[in-house]
Amino acid sequence: MTSRSRYWEGQALTYDEWIDALGSRRKTLLPFAAANRKQERRIQPPRIWHVERRYRQWDGPIGPWAEHFGKGRGQVYSLDGKEPIRSCNEVEVAKLLEAVRFEAFWISSYNPSAIPELWRSWVLAPAEMPNWLKDLDSRIRQRLRVRAVVSPTSLPGTLADHTKALSSSNVKAQRKTSKRAKRTG
């Protein structure tokens, strides 16, 4: 039985089935925590599975910002050889996750209308999220707000911190920004 058929029969997928859907050969249990904290942690961060997926970096023309949404040299070749051939990590992960769930998208809060046309079928603005995902997002945000008011140091960071920490393209951008700040400051 394939992962897709297990999902559509209402059965939950195991971690190994999700890892298999992503095509990763390696999984590692790592802390889920913000890279930089203003205050020292009082408890250990939760540990979650991280998967590694290798991409072939795009070596073709980069083009203007409007054609790559700021991805520049962070663009990659399509993993499956299908459109879009010039792609990015977020689109490729959405394409991989479609193997187990048809509602697999990159949710972009940063000006989603500016995403290049060739990537748009894999991208949604937050307002376009399916209702079940809007509900989940709302419940997570409420829980974070409540816990943050009670004890700000009990959280491993904000959701935005985690998103930044998990995105290799943002990590690269942060490195570039710090190098630029060191040069100018």
N, C-alpha and C positions, 0 to 999 in steps of 0.2 A: 504494500500500500504506500503510495507516495505521500509526501508531506502535504501537498495541496489537497488530496482526497481526504486525508485525516482531518485537515482543518475544516473542510466543507461538510464533513460528517459531524461537526460540533465537538470533536476531540481536541484537547489542548496539545500543543506541540511541546516536546521536550527541549531542553537546552541544546542537546546534540542535533536535533532536527532543525532548529533555528540556525545553528552553526553550519550545518550541511547546506541549508538554503542559501547562506551567504557565500558558500564555496571556500570557506576558510580552512586551512590545514592546521591552524594554530589557535588555541584559545588559552587565555591566561586569566586567573583570578587576581584582580588588582583593586586597590582602594578607589572608591568613587568620591573624590574630594577636589575642591578648588585648589589650583596650583599655588596661589598667593592668598594668604589670610592676614587680616589686621590683628587678630588675636589668636593665641595658641589654642589648639584643640584640647578639649577636656576629655573627649572620648575618641576612640578609634573610628575612622570613617567606615561606612559599610563597604563590603567587597562585592564586586560584580564581575561577571565575565566580560572580558574585552576580546575582540577578535581582530586578527590582522588580515588585511586584504591588500595585496600588492597591485599597483596600477602602473601602467606604462605612461610616462609623462609625455604630454603632447609636444611634439617637436616641429609642428607646422607653424604657419604664421599666427601670431597672437591676435592681431586685429585691434580695433578700437574697443574701449571699455564697454560700449553698448553690445558688442558681440561676445563678451566673456564675463560680464557682470562683476568685474574686478578680479576674476580668477587668474588672469594673465598666464604666467608660466605654471600655475597650479592646475591647469587643464590637463585632462588625461584622455587616452584613447578608450573607446568603448570596450568593456570587458568581453562582451558577447559578439563583437564584430557587427552589431546591428546599429541602426540610427539611434541617437546621434553618434557619429564616429568621433567627432570632437566633443568631449563631454567633460564632466566634473565629478568629483567623488560623490556628492549628494545625489546626483541623477543616477549614477551607477548603483548606489545602495538601494535606491527606490526600485530600479529595474530588477535587482536581485531579490528583493523582498516580494515583488509581484509573484514570485514562484509559489508563495504560500498565502498571500492575501492580495486581492485585487485592489484594495484601497491602500496602496503604498505610494507615498508622495514625500517630497521635500517640502516642508512647511517653512516658508520664508517670510519673516516679519519685516525684512529690510526691502522696501520698495519692490514687491513682487511683480508689479506691472513692468518693471525695467529688465526682467529676466529675458535673455535672448529667446527668440521665437523657437529655435531648435530644441530648447530644454523645457518649454512651457507645459508640455503634456505630462511632465513628471513633477510639477510644482504647483502648490496651492498657497494662497494668502490665508492668514488665520481666519478671516471671515468666511472662507470657502471650505473650511474643514467639515467633515461629516459630523452629524450631531453627536454620535457616540464619543468622538474625539474632543469636541468642544466641551462636553460634559466632563470627561476625564481631566482635561486641561484645567477646567474651572475648579474641580475638586482638589487637584494638586496645588493650585495657586492658593486656595483657601487654607489648606493645611499648612503651607509654608508661611503664610501671613500670620496665622494663629500661633504657630510654634515660634516664629521670629519675635512676636510681641512678648511671649512668656519668657523665652530664654534665647537671645540671639546667638549665644555661643554654642547652643546645642545643635545648631544646623551645620552641616559640612560646607555651607556656602549657599548662594542663591542658585536657582535653576539656570540663570544666565551664566553664572560662573562655571557650572558643570558643562553647559553646552559649549562654552569657549574652551574649556579644558579638553573636551573630547574631540573637538574639530581640529584636525591637523592643519587645515588651511588657516584657521584663526591663530594657531600656535605659531605658524610661520609668519603671519602678519604681525603678531605681537613681538616676535624677535626682530623683525624689520623696524617696527616702531621704536623698540628700545635702542637699537643701534642708531637710528636716526636721532633719537633724543640725546644719546651720549655725544654724538657729533655736534649737535647744535647747542647742547646745554653745557 
